[in-house]
Amino acid sequence: MTHSHAPGGFEPPADRPEAGPGTLAVRAGTVRSAFGEHSEALFLTSSFVFDSAAQAAARFAGDDPGFVYSRYTNPTTRMFEERLAALEGAECCVSTASGMAAILATVMGLMQAGDHVVASRSLFGATTQLFDRFLAKFGITTTYVALTDLDAWRAACGPRTRLFFVETPSNPLTEIADIRALADIAHAHGAWLAVDNCFCTPALQRPLALGADLVTHSATKYLDGQGRVMGGAVLGAARLIADPLTAFLRNAGATLAPFNAWVILKGLETLRLRMVAQSAAALELATWLEAHPAVARVFHPALASHPQHALAMRQQSAGGAIVSFEVHGGRDAAWRVVDACRTLSITANLGDTRSTITHPASTTHGRIAVATREAAGIGERLLRIAVGLEDVADLQRDLARGLGS
Ligand SMILES: *Cc1c(COP(=O)(O)O)cnc(C)c1O
């Protein structure tokens, strides 16, 4: 792995490539100030001073790699970027104000008017809005295809296709895209593959090692992991990230605040422990739900009944913390489960230590036309749980109340 030399003049420790993921999570990217602090410092400063006019000129010209201004970069955000790059096995990382800013930077950095995106139909709602309402204004079109239908991805490609965009596992049905196969198809058509790695994080899945060109993150979710701050990142080769993506962000201003970077940097230290524990709890809960008489169907990649179980277990080291399930009955039966919860939080957010429950058809997917939503398998009887760190027995008790047993 080569190190990034993105703006900021930050030189990561030379021993980084040899270390395992646990070591990288707590040590990669650390730079100490003159005070020798053990825990990473939070640099709340908008600008940086120069020793001389000549140094100022060299910094602005990019000949001196030191810091200039925190919209460009900041030592705390650089530490976060270097640590996440180490965990994803990426040459380069740029942090962003939110997950949506990461996706915006990807498309604004890489696309021209007239270019074409092929994207999976089951995308985060704001991503679909961004593509359909705003990219379209600038002449960038998007074709949506079924996540698992490789022929559909192939057939959607045209002469101006520049980008494939996919989330895997998908929300809320945890469908799995074959990252290696999609990367091959994208590359055969001269396009890049971007994977939104929000649901797995590098703790469970490393898309770049499977052939993806770019990884986007909502750091708001599992990277922080404790529901505190907004953030995001894009990772990949320096030739894509340093310029044009970083150049776009520096000028557009959707960069990560140092405070948020510091919070998420500390979140990364426990990311692997949380993802392993939350995935195991999710599988335990999914197995229990599958055996429950009031439950019709359960979706979790680590269940043997998952249609792409084998692919998921090849591509991911665990199933992730999202479990969706269908109850017998309709909206009433589903809402009864939600309303009986005392431990699970009724919120559409995910990636927290606290488990959350949501009814996608009336919340996250509520604006989608009924027929389209039903065709996508997101019916009135579907519920989604993002499993946190509570005791599974307590979550079971909470759900059993609404399931009527
Ligand atoms: C939340 C989310 C986003 C957007 O991230 P924000 O930090 O809320 O901007 C993008 N993709 C997925 C899969 C998400 O869950």
The ligand as an ORCA input file, in Angstrom:
! r2SCAN-3c Opt
* xyz 0 1
  C     -27.205      7.687      5.789
  C     -26.734      7.164      4.490
  C     -26.191      8.032      3.523
  C     -26.115      9.538      3.720
  O     -25.292      9.863      4.781
  P     -25.466     11.232      5.644
  O     -24.292     11.185      6.545
  O     -26.796     11.151      6.318
  O     -25.407     12.342      4.659
  C     -25.742      7.485      2.337
  N     -25.818      6.154      2.113
  C     -26.332      5.300      3.012
  C     -26.379      3.855      2.702
  C     -26.811      5.774      4.225
  O     -27.345      4.919      5.104
*
